[in-house]
Amino acid sequence: MTGHEEKDRRFATTLARGLQVLRAFRASDDGLGNQEISQRTGIPKSTVSRLTFTLQQLGYLSHARRHDRYRFGPAALALGNIASASVSFIEAANPMMQQLADETGTLALLAVLDENKMLLTKTWRPKGVPAIWLEVGHRIPITGSSSGHAYLASVSDQEFKQVCERVHGRDEGISVEDLEAVRAAGYSQLLAQGFVIVDEDKRYAENINAVSTGFRSYDFGEPVAISCGATPDMLSYERMQDEVGPKLRDRVKELERALGLPSVLVNRG
């Protein structure tokens, strides 16, 4: 949490920590113990114990046996179903993105800004590829990832100011100047080719290559990033540039037309 949030008398710290606990879970987890939740969130284990107990009592977590691990409970699952149903573009995107994943053999994914990182909220795995390189709930850096760069390139000037406060407030290692440079470079790529690829020496990870573009729906108050990623041996720079990037760009344009939406850059300013 940022200092601004902690000083704002309207900010409910206990609620924020409870939500942090829920955000700690990932799709591949076979439950989590209090120690693991503490490590993922940075919240002291004693506090985590009180939060998980409360969330269990409210039905957001389940804990079948005394020494069992926590899992999402029925209340959390109900919220997830409501959230999925309320985001209308996902239904339209599903067949398009699944086809893109199958055609390219890459993992197609949707990422949103969550605190100072990009949160993967939806993935489309290519058929016949057993391994998942990234999963729903995974967080990746906003700088050094094509998702983050495409997101920054797509936000309006006013949104960018708010993003700087959110990101820099949680990670002082990322300066406003860094974010401005990333935004400018990403915007140039979006204008020139309709997708963003991060230079190899600036990528946050060596074992994943990805290409991304921005998308803005009326369901959200800010853009999201849609990406295709795979290991470097499956997705080289040349393939991102010549094949997968153009296919991603065209598929997102198709989605915009189907939903009657303008290009993400129209609202950028």
VEXFI-40763 format. One record per residue (C-alpha): x, y, z; residue number from 1; residue in three letters. Coordinates in steps of 0.1 Angstrom, whole numbers. Example, Ala and Ser with C-alpha at 12.3 -4.5 7.8 and 13.67 -1.06 7.14 Angstrom:
! VEXFI-40763
<node><xx>123</xx><yy>-45</yy><zz>78</zz><i>1</i><aa>ALA</aa></node>
<node><xx>137</xx><yy>-11</yy><zz>71</zz><i>2</i><aa>SER</aa></node>
//
This chain:
! VEXFI-40763
<node><xx>0</xx><yy>0</yy><zz>0</zz><i>1</i><aa>MET</aa></node>
<node><xx>12</xx><yy>35</yy><zz>-7</zz><i>2</i><aa>THR</aa></node>
<node><xx>17</xx><yy>62</yy><zz>19</zz><i>3</i><aa>GLY</aa></node>
<node><xx>-11</xx><yy>82</yy><zz>3</zz><i>4</i><aa>HIS</aa></node>
<node><xx>-35</xx><yy>54</yy><zz>8</zz><i>5</i><aa>GLU</aa></node>
<node><xx>-24</xx><yy>48</yy><zz>44</zz><i>6</i><aa>GLU</aa></node>
<node><xx>-29</xx><yy>85</yy><zz>53</zz><i>7</i><aa>LYS</aa></node>
<node><xx>-63</xx><yy>88</yy><zz>36</zz><i>8</i><aa>ASP</aa></node>
<node><xx>-88</xx><yy>84</yy><zz>64</zz><i>9</i><aa>ARG</aa></node>
<node><xx>-113</xx><yy>67</yy><zz>40</zz><i>10</i><aa>ARG</aa></node>
<node><xx>-88</xx><yy>39</yy><zz>33</zz><i>11</i><aa>PHE</aa></node>
<node><xx>-97</xx><yy>6</yy><zz>51</zz><i>12</i><aa>ALA</aa></node>
<node><xx>-63</xx><yy>-10</yy><zz>57</zz><i>13</i><aa>THR</aa></node>
<node><xx>-78</xx><yy>-43</yy><zz>71</zz><i>14</i><aa>THR</aa></node>
<node><xx>-100</xx><yy>-47</yy><zz>40</zz><i>15</i><aa>LEU</aa></node>
<node><xx>-70</xx><yy>-40</yy><zz>18</zz><i>16</i><aa>ALA</aa></node>
<node><xx>-50</xx><yy>-67</yy><zz>35</zz><i>17</i><aa>ARG</aa></node>
<node><xx>-79</xx><yy>-92</yy><zz>32</zz><i>18</i><aa>GLY</aa></node>
<node><xx>-80</xx><yy>-85</yy><zz>-5</zz><i>19</i><aa>LEU</aa></node>
<node><xx>-42</xx><yy>-90</yy><zz>-7</zz><i>20</i><aa>GLN</aa></node>
<node><xx>-47</xx><yy>-124</yy><zz>8</zz><i>21</i><aa>VAL</aa></node>
<node><xx>-72</xx><yy>-134</yy><zz>-19</zz><i>22</i><aa>LEU</aa></node>
<node><xx>-49</xx><yy>-120</yy><zz>-46</zz><i>23</i><aa>ARG</aa></node>
<node><xx>-21</xx><yy>-143</yy><zz>-34</zz><i>24</i><aa>ALA</aa></node>
<node><xx>-38</xx><yy>-174</yy><zz>-49</zz><i>25</i><aa>PHE</aa></node>
<node><xx>-30</xx><yy>-186</yy><zz>-83</zz><i>26</i><aa>ARG</aa></node>
<node><xx>-48</xx><yy>-211</yy><zz>-106</zz><i>27</i><aa>ALA</aa></node>
<node><xx>-21</xx><yy>-238</yy><zz>-102</zz><i>28</i><aa>SER</aa></node>
<node><xx>-20</xx><yy>-237</yy><zz>-64</zz><i>29</i><aa>ASP</aa></node>
<node><xx>-32</xx><yy>-268</yy><zz>-45</zz><i>30</i><aa>ASP</aa></node>
<node><xx>-42</xx><yy>-246</yy><zz>-17</zz><i>31</i><aa>GLY</aa></node>
<node><xx>-20</xx><yy>-222</yy><zz>4</zz><i>32</i><aa>LEU</aa></node>
<node><xx>-9</xx><yy>-222</yy><zz>40</zz><i>33</i><aa>GLY</aa></node>
<node><xx>-6</xx><yy>-191</yy><zz>62</zz><i>34</i><aa>ASN</aa></node>
<node><xx>32</xx><yy>-191</yy><zz>58</zz><i>35</i><aa>GLN</aa></node>
<node><xx>30</xx><yy>-192</yy><zz>20</zz><i>36</i><aa>GLU</aa></node>
<node><xx>4</xx><yy>-164</yy><zz>20</zz><i>37</i><aa>ILE</aa></node>
<node><xx>26</xx><yy>-144</yy><zz>43</zz><i>38</i><aa>SER</aa></node>
<node><xx>56</xx><yy>-148</yy><zz>19</zz><i>39</i><aa>GLN</aa></node>
<node><xx>36</xx><yy>-138</yy><zz>-11</zz><i>40</i><aa>ARG</aa></node>
<node><xx>19</xx><yy>-108</yy><zz>4</zz><i>41</i><aa>THR</aa></node>
<node><xx>45</xx><yy>-95</yy><zz>28</zz><i>42</i><aa>GLY</aa></node>
<node><xx>19</xx><yy>-95</yy><zz>56</zz><i>43</i><aa>ILE</aa></node>
<node><xx>31</xx><yy>-109</yy><zz>89</zz><i>44</i><aa>PRO</aa></node>
<node><xx>20</xx><yy>-145</yy><zz>95</zz><i>45</i><aa>LYS</aa></node>
<node><xx>1</xx><yy>-136</yy><zz>127</zz><i>46</i><aa>SER</aa></node>
<node><xx>-20</xx><yy>-111</yy><zz>108</zz><i>47</i><aa>THR</aa></node>
<node><xx>-25</xx><yy>-135</yy><zz>79</zz><i>48</i><aa>VAL</aa></node>
<node><xx>-39</xx><yy>-161</yy><zz>104</zz><i>49</i><aa>SER</aa></node>
<node><xx>-65</xx><yy>-137</yy><zz>115</zz><i>50</i><aa>ARG</aa></node>
<node><xx>-74</xx><yy>-127</yy><zz>80</zz><i>51</i><aa>LEU</aa></node>
<node><xx>-77</xx><yy>-162</yy><zz>67</zz><i>52</i><aa>THR</aa></node>
<node><xx>-98</xx><yy>-172</yy><zz>96</zz><i>53</i><aa>PHE</aa></node>
<node><xx>-122</xx><yy>-143</yy><zz>89</zz><i>54</i><aa>THR</aa></node>
<node><xx>-123</xx><yy>-150</yy><zz>52</zz><i>55</i><aa>LEU</aa></node>
<node><xx>-131</xx><yy>-187</yy><zz>60</zz><i>56</i><aa>GLN</aa></node>
<node><xx>-159</xx><yy>-177</yy><zz>83</zz><i>57</i><aa>GLN</aa></node>
<node><xx>-174</xx><yy>-155</yy><zz>55</zz><i>58</i><aa>LEU</aa></node>
<node><xx>-171</xx><yy>-183</yy><zz>29</zz><i>59</i><aa>GLY</aa></node>
<node><xx>-143</xx><yy>-167</yy><zz>8</zz><i>60</i><aa>TYR</aa></node>
<node><xx>-118</xx><yy>-194</yy><zz>18</zz><i>61</i><aa>LEU</aa></node>
<node><xx>-124</xx><yy>-230</yy><zz>26</zz><i>62</i><aa>SER</aa></node>
<node><xx>-104</xx><yy>-250</yy><zz>51</zz><i>63</i><aa>HIS</aa></node>
<node><xx>-116</xx><yy>-286</yy><zz>52</zz><i>64</i><aa>ALA</aa></node>
<node><xx>-94</xx><yy>-300</yy><zz>80</zz><i>65</i><aa>ARG</aa></node>
<node><xx>-74</xx><yy>-286</yy><zz>108</zz><i>66</i><aa>ARG</aa></node>
<node><xx>-40</xx><yy>-289</yy><zz>90</zz><i>67</i><aa>HIS</aa></node>
<node><xx>-54</xx><yy>-285</yy><zz>55</zz><i>68</i><aa>ASP</aa></node>
<node><xx>-45</xx><yy>-257</yy><zz>32</zz><i>69</i><aa>ARG</aa></node>
<node><xx>-67</xx><yy>-228</yy><zz>23</zz><i>70</i><aa>TYR</aa></node>
<node><xx>-86</xx><yy>-228</yy><zz>-10</zz><i>71</i><aa>ARG</aa></node>
<node><xx>-112</xx><yy>-204</yy><zz>-25</zz><i>72</i><aa>PHE</aa></node>
<node><xx>-146</xx><yy>-209</yy><zz>-9</zz><i>73</i><aa>GLY</aa></node>
<node><xx>-181</xx><yy>-206</yy><zz>-24</zz><i>74</i><aa>PRO</aa></node>
<node><xx>-183</xx><yy>-169</yy><zz>-18</zz><i>75</i><aa>ALA</aa></node>
<node><xx>-151</xx><yy>-162</yy><zz>-38</zz><i>76</i><aa>ALA</aa></node>
<node><xx>-163</xx><yy>-185</yy><zz>-66</zz><i>77</i><aa>LEU</aa></node>
<node><xx>-196</xx><yy>-167</yy><zz>-68</zz><i>78</i><aa>ALA</aa></node>
<node><xx>-178</xx><yy>-133</yy><zz>-71</zz><i>79</i><aa>LEU</aa></node>
<node><xx>-156</xx><yy>-147</yy><zz>-98</zz><i>80</i><aa>GLY</aa></node>
<node><xx>-187</xx><yy>-159</yy><zz>-118</zz><i>81</i><aa>ASN</aa></node>
<node><xx>-203</xx><yy>-125</yy><zz>-114</zz><i>82</i><aa>ILE</aa></node>
<node><xx>-171</xx><yy>-107</yy><zz>-125</zz><i>83</i><aa>ALA</aa></node>
<node><xx>-168</xx><yy>-130</yy><zz>-156</zz><i>84</i><aa>SER</aa></node>
<node><xx>-204</xx><yy>-124</yy><zz>-166</zz><i>85</i><aa>ALA</aa></node>
<node><xx>-201</xx><yy>-86</yy><zz>-162</zz><i>86</i><aa>SER</aa></node>
<node><xx>-171</xx><yy>-83</yy><zz>-185</zz><i>87</i><aa>VAL</aa></node>
<node><xx>-190</xx><yy>-86</yy><zz>-218</zz><i>88</i><aa>SER</aa></node>
<node><xx>-160</xx><yy>-85</yy><zz>-242</zz><i>89</i><aa>PHE</aa></node>
<node><xx>-145</xx><yy>-117</yy><zz>-228</zz><i>90</i><aa>ILE</aa></node>
<node><xx>-173</xx><yy>-138</yy><zz>-243</zz><i>91</i><aa>GLU</aa></node>
<node><xx>-167</xx><yy>-122</yy><zz>-277</zz><i>92</i><aa>ALA</aa></node>
<node><xx>-129</xx><yy>-126</yy><zz>-273</zz><i>93</i><aa>ALA</aa></node>
<node><xx>-129</xx><yy>-162</yy><zz>-263</zz><i>94</i><aa>ASN</aa></node>
<node><xx>-132</xx><yy>-178</yy><zz>-298</zz><i>95</i><aa>PRO</aa></node>
<node><xx>-110</xx><yy>-152</yy><zz>-314</zz><i>96</i><aa>MET</aa></node>
<node><xx>-82</xx><yy>-155</yy><zz>-289</zz><i>97</i><aa>MET</aa></node>
<node><xx>-84</xx><yy>-193</yy><zz>-287</zz><i>98</i><aa>GLN</aa></node>
<node><xx>-81</xx><yy>-195</yy><zz>-325</zz><i>99</i><aa>GLN</aa></node>
<node><xx>-51</xx><yy>-171</yy><zz>-324</zz><i>100</i><aa>LEU</aa></node>
<node><xx>-34</xx><yy>-193</yy><zz>-297</zz><i>101</i><aa>ALA</aa></node>
<node><xx>-40</xx><yy>-224</yy><zz>-318</zz><i>102</i><aa>ASP</aa></node>
<node><xx>-28</xx><yy>-208</yy><zz>-350</zz><i>103</i><aa>GLU</aa></node>
<node><xx>4</xx><yy>-195</yy><zz>-335</zz><i>104</i><aa>THR</aa></node>
<node><xx>12</xx><yy>-221</yy><zz>-308</zz><i>105</i><aa>GLY</aa></node>
<node><xx>15</xx><yy>-193</yy><zz>-283</zz><i>106</i><aa>THR</aa></node>
<node><xx>-2</xx><yy>-185</yy><zz>-250</zz><i>107</i><aa>LEU</aa></node>
<node><xx>-27</xx><yy>-157</yy><zz>-256</zz><i>108</i><aa>ALA</aa></node>
<node><xx>-34</xx><yy>-137</yy><zz>-225</zz><i>109</i><aa>LEU</aa></node>
<node><xx>-52</xx><yy>-107</yy><zz>-210</zz><i>110</i><aa>LEU</aa></node>
<node><xx>-34</xx><yy>-85</yy><zz>-184</zz><i>111</i><aa>ALA</aa></node>
<node><xx>-46</xx><yy>-56</yy><zz>-163</zz><i>112</i><aa>VAL</aa></node>
<node><xx>-27</xx><yy>-32</yy><zz>-141</zz><i>113</i><aa>LEU</aa></node>
<node><xx>-28</xx><yy>-43</yy><zz>-104</zz><i>114</i><aa>ASP</aa></node>
<node><xx>-9</xx><yy>-21</yy><zz>-80</zz><i>115</i><aa>GLU</aa></node>
<node><xx>25</xx><yy>-18</yy><zz>-96</zz><i>116</i><aa>ASN</aa></node>
<node><xx>24</xx><yy>-49</yy><zz>-118</zz><i>117</i><aa>LYS</aa></node>
<node><xx>5</xx><yy>-64</yy><zz>-147</zz><i>118</i><aa>MET</aa></node>
<node><xx>-19</xx><yy>-91</yy><zz>-135</zz><i>119</i><aa>LEU</aa></node>
<node><xx>-28</xx><yy>-120</yy><zz>-158</zz><i>120</i><aa>LEU</aa></node>
<node><xx>-66</xx><yy>-124</yy><zz>-156</zz><i>121</i><aa>THR</aa></node>
<node><xx>-74</xx><yy>-146</yy><zz>-186</zz><i>122</i><aa>LYS</aa></node>
<node><xx>-53</xx><yy>-170</yy><zz>-207</zz><i>123</i><aa>THR</aa></node>
<node><xx>-60</xx><yy>-191</yy><zz>-239</zz><i>124</i><aa>TRP</aa></node>
<node><xx>-37</xx><yy>-221</yy><zz>-241</zz><i>125</i><aa>ARG</aa></node>
<node><xx>-29</xx><yy>-235</yy><zz>-276</zz><i>126</i><aa>PRO</aa></node>
<node><xx>-42</xx><yy>-270</yy><zz>-282</zz><i>127</i><aa>LYS</aa></node>
<node><xx>-16</xx><yy>-297</yy><zz>-280</zz><i>128</i><aa>GLY</aa></node>
<node><xx>8</xx><yy>-277</yy><zz>-259</zz><i>129</i><aa>VAL</aa></node>
<node><xx>8</xx><yy>-292</yy><zz>-223</zz><i>130</i><aa>PRO</aa></node>
<node><xx>30</xx><yy>-266</yy><zz>-206</zz><i>131</i><aa>ALA</aa></node>
<node><xx>17</xx><yy>-233</yy><zz>-194</zz><i>132</i><aa>ILE</aa></node>
<node><xx>44</xx><yy>-206</yy><zz>-193</zz><i>133</i><aa>TRP</aa></node>
<node><xx>22</xx><yy>-181</yy><zz>-174</zz><i>134</i><aa>LEU</aa></node>
<node><xx>-10</xx><yy>-186</yy><zz>-155</zz><i>135</i><aa>GLU</aa></node>
<node><xx>-40</xx><yy>-166</yy><zz>-143</zz><i>136</i><aa>VAL</aa></node>
<node><xx>-31</xx><yy>-147</yy><zz>-111</zz><i>137</i><aa>GLY</aa></node>
<node><xx>6</xx><yy>-144</yy><zz>-122</zz><i>138</i><aa>HIS</aa></node>
<node><xx>20</xx><yy>-109</yy><zz>-119</zz><i>139</i><aa>ARG</aa></node>
<node><xx>47</xx><yy>-95</yy><zz>-142</zz><i>140</i><aa>ILE</aa></node>
<node><xx>66</xx><yy>-62</yy><zz>-141</zz><i>141</i><aa>PRO</aa></node>
<node><xx>51</xx><yy>-32</yy><zz>-158</zz><i>142</i><aa>ILE</aa></node>
<node><xx>85</xx><yy>-23</yy><zz>-172</zz><i>143</i><aa>THR</aa></node>
<node><xx>103</xx><yy>-49</yy><zz>-192</zz><i>144</i><aa>GLY</aa></node>
<node><xx>72</xx><yy>-68</yy><zz>-202</zz><i>145</i><aa>SER</aa></node>
<node><xx>54</xx><yy>-62</yy><zz>-235</zz><i>146</i><aa>SER</aa></node>
<node><xx>21</xx><yy>-63</yy><zz>-216</zz><i>147</i><aa>SER</aa></node>
<node><xx>32</xx><yy>-34</yy><zz>-194</zz><i>148</i><aa>GLY</aa></node>
<node><xx>46</xx><yy>-14</yy><zz>-223</zz><i>149</i><aa>HIS</aa></node>
<node><xx>15</xx><yy>-18</yy><zz>-244</zz><i>150</i><aa>ALA</aa></node>
<node><xx>-7</xx><yy>-8</yy><zz>-214</zz><i>151</i><aa>TYR</aa></node>
<node><xx>14</xx><yy>23</yy><zz>-207</zz><i>152</i><aa>LEU</aa></node>
<node><xx>13</xx><yy>32</yy><zz>-244</zz><i>153</i><aa>ALA</aa></node>
<node><xx>-25</xx><yy>30</yy><zz>-244</zz><i>154</i><aa>SER</aa></node>
<node><xx>-34</xx><yy>51</yy><zz>-214</zz><i>155</i><aa>VAL</aa></node>
<node><xx>-46</xx><yy>87</yy><zz>-217</zz><i>156</i><aa>SER</aa></node>
<node><xx>-25</xx><yy>115</yy><zz>-203</zz><i>157</i><aa>ASP</aa></node>
<node><xx>-47</xx><yy>118</yy><zz>-172</zz><i>158</i><aa>GLN</aa></node>
<node><xx>-47</xx><yy>80</yy><zz>-167</zz><i>159</i><aa>GLU</aa></node>
<node><xx>-9</xx><yy>81</yy><zz>-170</zz><i>160</i><aa>PHE</aa></node>
<node><xx>-6</xx><yy>105</yy><zz>-141</zz><i>161</i><aa>LYS</aa></node>
<node><xx>-26</xx><yy>82</yy><zz>-119</zz><i>162</i><aa>GLN</aa></node>
<node><xx>-6</xx><yy>52</yy><zz>-131</zz><i>163</i><aa>VAL</aa></node>
<node><xx>26</xx><yy>70</yy><zz>-121</zz><i>164</i><aa>CYS</aa></node>
<node><xx>12</xx><yy>76</yy><zz>-86</zz><i>165</i><aa>GLU</aa></node>
<node><xx>2</xx><yy>40</yy><zz>-82</zz><i>166</i><aa>ARG</aa></node>
<node><xx>34</xx><yy>24</yy><zz>-96</zz><i>167</i><aa>VAL</aa></node>
<node><xx>60</xx><yy>48</yy><zz>-82</zz><i>168</i><aa>HIS</aa></node>
<node><xx>42</xx><yy>49</yy><zz>-48</zz><i>169</i><aa>GLY</aa></node>
<node><xx>47</xx><yy>11</yy><zz>-45</zz><i>170</i><aa>ARG</aa></node>
<node><xx>81</xx><yy>8</yy><zz>-62</zz><i>171</i><aa>ASP</aa></node>
<node><xx>104</xx><yy>37</yy><zz>-58</zz><i>172</i><aa>GLU</aa></node>
<node><xx>129</xx><yy>19</yy><zz>-81</zz><i>173</i><aa>GLY</aa></node>
<node><xx>106</xx><yy>28</yy><zz>-110</zz><i>174</i><aa>ILE</aa></node>
<node><xx>109</xx><yy>65</yy><zz>-117</zz><i>175</i><aa>SER</aa></node>
<node><xx>83</xx><yy>86</yy><zz>-135</zz><i>176</i><aa>VAL</aa></node>
<node><xx>110</xx><yy>93</yy><zz>-161</zz><i>177</i><aa>GLU</aa></node>
<node><xx>113</xx><yy>55</yy><zz>-166</zz><i>178</i><aa>ASP</aa></node>
<node><xx>75</xx><yy>52</yy><zz>-171</zz><i>179</i><aa>LEU</aa></node>
<node><xx>75</xx><yy>82</yy><zz>-195</zz><i>180</i><aa>GLU</aa></node>
<node><xx>102</xx><yy>66</yy><zz>-216</zz><i>181</i><aa>ALA</aa></node>
<node><xx>85</xx><yy>33</yy><zz>-218</zz><i>182</i><aa>VAL</aa></node>
<node><xx>52</xx><yy>50</yy><zz>-227</zz><i>183</i><aa>ARG</aa></node>
<node><xx>67</xx><yy>70</yy><zz>-255</zz><i>184</i><aa>ALA</aa></node>
<node><xx>86</xx><yy>40</yy><zz>-270</zz><i>185</i><aa>ALA</aa></node>
<node><xx>55</xx><yy>18</yy><zz>-268</zz><i>186</i><aa>GLY</aa></node>
<node><xx>33</xx><yy>44</yy><zz>-283</zz><i>187</i><aa>TYR</aa></node>
<node><xx>57</xx><yy>48</yy><zz>-313</zz><i>188</i><aa>SER</aa></node>
<node><xx>55</xx><yy>10</yy><zz>-319</zz><i>189</i><aa>GLN</aa></node>
<node><xx>17</xx><yy>10</yy><zz>-316</zz><i>190</i><aa>LEU</aa></node>
<node><xx>14</xx><yy>38</yy><zz>-341</zz><i>191</i><aa>LEU</aa></node>
<node><xx>39</xx><yy>23</yy><zz>-365</zz><i>192</i><aa>ALA</aa></node>
<node><xx>29</xx><yy>-14</yy><zz>-364</zz><i>193</i><aa>GLN</aa></node>
<node><xx>0</xx><yy>-19</yy><zz>-340</zz><i>194</i><aa>GLY</aa></node>
<node><xx>19</xx><yy>-40</yy><zz>-314</zz><i>195</i><aa>PHE</aa></node>
<node><xx>47</xx><yy>-37</yy><zz>-289</zz><i>196</i><aa>VAL</aa></node>
<node><xx>79</xx><yy>-58</yy><zz>-285</zz><i>197</i><aa>ILE</aa></node>
<node><xx>103</xx><yy>-51</yy><zz>-258</zz><i>198</i><aa>VAL</aa></node>
<node><xx>140</xx><yy>-49</yy><zz>-268</zz><i>199</i><aa>ASP</aa></node>
<node><xx>159</xx><yy>-80</yy><zz>-257</zz><i>200</i><aa>GLU</aa></node>
<node><xx>182</xx><yy>-61</yy><zz>-233</zz><i>201</i><aa>ASP</aa></node>
<node><xx>152</xx><yy>-46</yy><zz>-215</zz><i>202</i><aa>LYS</aa></node>
<node><xx>131</xx><yy>-76</yy><zz>-210</zz><i>203</i><aa>ARG</aa></node>
<node><xx>123</xx><yy>-87</yy><zz>-174</zz><i>204</i><aa>TYR</aa></node>
<node><xx>128</xx><yy>-124</yy><zz>-182</zz><i>205</i><aa>ALA</aa></node>
<node><xx>150</xx><yy>-143</yy><zz>-207</zz><i>206</i><aa>GLU</aa></node>
<node><xx>129</xx><yy>-174</yy><zz>-209</zz><i>207</i><aa>ASN</aa></node>
<node><xx>97</xx><yy>-158</yy><zz>-223</zz><i>208</i><aa>ILE</aa></node>
<node><xx>92</xx><yy>-138</yy><zz>-254</zz><i>209</i><aa>ASN</aa></node>
<node><xx>59</xx><yy>-119</yy><zz>-259</zz><i>210</i><aa>ALA</aa></node>
<node><xx>42</xx><yy>-94</yy><zz>-282</zz><i>211</i><aa>VAL</aa></node>
<node><xx>13</xx><yy>-72</yy><zz>-270</zz><i>212</i><aa>SER</aa></node>
<node><xx>-12</xx><yy>-46</yy><zz>-280</zz><i>213</i><aa>THR</aa></node>
<node><xx>-37</xx><yy>-25</yy><zz>-261</zz><i>214</i><aa>GLY</aa></node>
<node><xx>-75</xx><yy>-28</yy><zz>-260</zz><i>215</i><aa>PHE</aa></node>
<node><xx>-101</xx><yy>-6</yy><zz>-243</zz><i>216</i><aa>ARG</aa></node>
<node><xx>-136</xx><yy>-18</yy><zz>-235</zz><i>217</i><aa>SER</aa></node>
<node><xx>-165</xx><yy>0</yy><zz>-220</zz><i>218</i><aa>TYR</aa></node>
<node><xx>-164</xx><yy>-26</yy><zz>-192</zz><i>219</i><aa>ASP</aa></node>
<node><xx>-133</xx><yy>-11</yy><zz>-177</zz><i>220</i><aa>PHE</aa></node>
<node><xx>-122</xx><yy>25</yy><zz>-170</zz><i>221</i><aa>GLY</aa></node>
<node><xx>-88</xx><yy>20</yy><zz>-184</zz><i>222</i><aa>GLU</aa></node>
<node><xx>-71</xx><yy>-1</yy><zz>-212</zz><i>223</i><aa>PRO</aa></node>
<node><xx>-60</xx><yy>-37</yy><zz>-209</zz><i>224</i><aa>VAL</aa></node>
<node><xx>-31</xx><yy>-55</yy><zz>-226</zz><i>225</i><aa>ALA</aa></node>
<node><xx>-37</xx><yy>-85</yy><zz>-249</zz><i>226</i><aa>ILE</aa></node>
<node><xx>-6</xx><yy>-106</yy><zz>-256</zz><i>227</i><aa>SER</aa></node>
<node><xx>9</xx><yy>-137</yy><zz>-272</zz><i>228</i><aa>CYS</aa></node>
<node><xx>39</xx><yy>-153</yy><zz>-255</zz><i>229</i><aa>GLY</aa></node>
<node><xx>60</xx><yy>-184</yy><zz>-256</zz><i>230</i><aa>ALA</aa></node>
<node><xx>96</xx><yy>-196</yy><zz>-250</zz><i>231</i><aa>THR</aa></node>
<node><xx>122</xx><yy>-180</yy><zz>-272</zz><i>232</i><aa>PRO</aa></node>
<node><xx>128</xx><yy>-213</yy><zz>-291</zz><i>233</i><aa>ASP</aa></node>
<node><xx>91</xx><yy>-212</yy><zz>-301</zz><i>234</i><aa>MET</aa></node>
<node><xx>87</xx><yy>-175</yy><zz>-305</zz><i>235</i><aa>LEU</aa></node>
<node><xx>117</xx><yy>-157</yy><zz>-319</zz><i>236</i><aa>SER</aa></node>
<node><xx>120</xx><yy>-119</yy><zz>-324</zz><i>237</i><aa>TYR</aa></node>
<node><xx>115</xx><yy>-124</yy><zz>-362</zz><i>238</i><aa>GLU</aa></node>
<node><xx>84</xx><yy>-145</yy><zz>-357</zz><i>239</i><aa>ARG</aa></node>
<node><xx>69</xx><yy>-119</yy><zz>-333</zz><i>240</i><aa>MET</aa></node>
<node><xx>76</xx><yy>-91</yy><zz>-357</zz><i>241</i><aa>GLN</aa></node>
<node><xx>66</xx><yy>-108</yy><zz>-390</zz><i>242</i><aa>ASP</aa></node>
<node><xx>38</xx><yy>-133</yy><zz>-380</zz><i>243</i><aa>GLU</aa></node>
<node><xx>25</xx><yy>-133</yy><zz>-345</zz><i>244</i><aa>VAL</aa></node>
<node><xx>24</xx><yy>-95</yy><zz>-339</zz><i>245</i><aa>GLY</aa></node>
<node><xx>5</xx><yy>-88</yy><zz>-371</zz><i>246</i><aa>PRO</aa></node>
<node><xx>-20</xx><yy>-116</yy><zz>-363</zz><i>247</i><aa>LYS</aa></node>
<node><xx>-25</xx><yy>-103</yy><zz>-328</zz><i>248</i><aa>LEU</aa></node>
<node><xx>-31</xx><yy>-68</yy><zz>-341</zz><i>249</i><aa>ARG</aa></node>
<node><xx>-56</xx><yy>-80</yy><zz>-367</zz><i>250</i><aa>ASP</aa></node>
<node><xx>-74</xx><yy>-102</yy><zz>-342</zz><i>251</i><aa>ARG</aa></node>
<node><xx>-78</xx><yy>-73</yy><zz>-317</zz><i>252</i><aa>VAL</aa></node>
<node><xx>-90</xx><yy>-50</yy><zz>-345</zz><i>253</i><aa>LYS</aa></node>
<node><xx>-116</xx><yy>-77</yy><zz>-354</zz><i>254</i><aa>GLU</aa></node>
<node><xx>-127</xx><yy>-78</yy><zz>-317</zz><i>255</i><aa>LEU</aa></node>
<node><xx>-131</xx><yy>-40</yy><zz>-317</zz><i>256</i><aa>GLU</aa></node>
<node><xx>-152</xx><yy>-41</yy><zz>-349</zz><i>257</i><aa>ARG</aa></node>
<node><xx>-174</xx><yy>-69</yy><zz>-335</zz><i>258</i><aa>ALA</aa></node>
<node><xx>-181</xx><yy>-48</yy><zz>-304</zz><i>259</i><aa>LEU</aa></node>
<node><xx>-184</xx><yy>-15</yy><zz>-321</zz><i>260</i><aa>GLY</aa></node>
<node><xx>-154</xx><yy>-1</yy><zz>-303</zz><i>261</i><aa>LEU</aa></node>
<node><xx>-128</xx><yy>25</yy><zz>-315</zz><i>262</i><aa>PRO</aa></node>
<node><xx>-91</xx><yy>18</yy><zz>-315</zz><i>263</i><aa>SER</aa></node>
<node><xx>-75</xx><yy>20</yy><zz>-281</zz><i>264</i><aa>VAL</aa></node>
<node><xx>-54</xx><yy>50</yy><zz>-293</zz><i>265</i><aa>LEU</aa></node>
<node><xx>-85</xx><yy>71</yy><zz>-300</zz><i>266</i><aa>VAL</aa></node>
<node><xx>-89</xx><yy>77</yy><zz>-263</zz><i>267</i><aa>ASN</aa></node>
<node><xx>-53</xx><yy>81</yy><zz>-256</zz><i>268</i><aa>ARG</aa></node>
<node><xx>-50</xx><yy>118</yy><zz>-262</zz><i>269</i><aa>GLY</aa></node>
//
